[in-house]
Amino acid sequence: MNKKIAVFPGSFDPLTLGHYDIIIRALNLFDKIIIAIGKNFEKKNMFSIEKRKNWIQKTFLSLSKKIEIDSFNELTLSFCIRKKAKFLLRGIRNQLDFELEKNIFFSNQELCKKDIIETVYLFSSYEKSHINSYLVRDVIKNGGDYTIFVPSTVRI
């Protein structure tokens, strides 16, 4: 039987309640989700990949049979193919995300002609739609209470 494997890529710098929400809701759709920490050359990360992996592992410890954590330094599609994942999981918070994701989707379609990788989008829950890693990093840098935006396992 072919397992439905999805890759959920991101920087997770840090993991937020928005990420958590998408992953938990997507567990009903897939047999396995690979949380893939990617290297974005345009971003200067606040936290090491090891720290981010550790936070994700602690957060999803009880779901370790359905969740794998990995990192990658290649095209997301190449990572999906290497991991034998047929689905790419993405979250959409707002219109800006939609426009960006639409362009990524069309680019992926062009790049991925022979290996079919279907993109599945989940809209963020209304209560979590304002949360992003940039906001959390800004709160941290300015000494605010970041804990209201991240799972309880994410502590600095």
N, C-alpha and C positions, 0 to 999 in steps of 0.2 A: 504494500500500500504506500502510495506517495504521501509523505507528510507535507502539510501546509506550513512552510517555513517562511517567516517574514523577517526582514532586516529593518530595524528602526535606527537610522543613523542620526548622529548629532554630535555636538561638542560636549554637551552635558557638563558645562562649566559654570555653575554646578548643576546637578540634577535638581529639577524643580517639581513642585506639585502638579504643574501642567504636564510635564513628561510622564509623571507617575500616573496621572489620570488617563492619558492616551494608552499607556502600556496595559494597565489593568483592564480597561474596556476592550482592548484588542485581544486579550487572552481568550475571549470567547470565539474569536474568529480563526485563530491559528493554533496549530499543534505546538509550535515553537516560535518564540520571538528572540532574535539575536539583537541585543542592544549593542550597537556598533559605534564606538567612540572614534570619530574621524579627526584627522588633522586638517584644520582649515588654515591655510597659509595667510589668509587675510586677517585672522584673529590672533591676538596675543592672549594666550590662556592665563587665567589667574591661578589655576590649580593643575598639578601634574596629572598625567594620565593614570598613574598608580593610585593617587588619591581619589580620582573620579571613579575608577573601577571599583575601588574598595567601598565607596559610598553606595554604588549601584548594587554590588554583591550583598551588602548588609541590608539594603532596602528590600531586595527581592529574595532573600535567603529561603523563605518558606515556599517559594515558587521555582526553586532551582531546577526542577525537572522540566519546566516549560520555558525557562529563560536562560539564555547563554549571554555572556558578556565578552566582548572582544574589542580590539582596536584595529584600525586600518589606516593605511597611508597610500591610497590608490583611488581610482574612480569608484564611486559607490556601486555602480553596475558591475565592475570587475570583482568587487568584494562579494556581491550577491551571487554571481556566477561561481566563484570559488567556493562559496558556502552552500551551493546548491539550493539557494532560496529563490522561489518563484514570485515572491511578493516584496514590495518595498512599502513600508508603513510610514506615513507622514501625518503630522498634525497641522491643522489650520486654525489660527486664532482669529484672524481678521481679514479684511480686504487686501491689505498689503501682502500678507502671507499667501493669499490665494493667487495674486498676480505673480509672485516669485515662484510659487509651486507650479503654476501653469507653464511658465517658461522652462523650468527644470524638467517637467513631464515631457514637453515636446522635444527638448534636447535629448532626453533619455530614449525616446522613441526612435530618433535618428541614429543614435549610437548603438542601439540594441536591436538590430533588425532580425538576427537569427535566434538569439536567446530571448524568449519572451519573459519579461519580468513585469508583472502587473503592479501598478501603484494603487494603494488603497489609502484614502484620505479619511481621517476622522476629525470632525470639528471639536475644538476644545469645549469642555463644559463651560457654561456661562460664567460660573464662579471662578474659573481658573484662566479665563481667556486673556486677562491682563498680565499674567505672569510670564516672564521670560528670563533667561539667564543674565542678559545685560542688566535688567532691572535689579536682580539679586546681587550681582557684582557691585553695582553702584551703591546699593544699600550697605553692603559689607564695607566698601571703601570709606563710606561716610559714617560708619559707626552705628547704623540703624539696626533694628531687629529683623534680621533676614530670616529667622526661624519660622516666621509665619508663611513663607513662600516655598519652603523646602520640606521634604520628608524628615521625620525626627532623627533619622540616621545620618543626616548631613549636618555635621557640626565642625566648626573650624577650631 
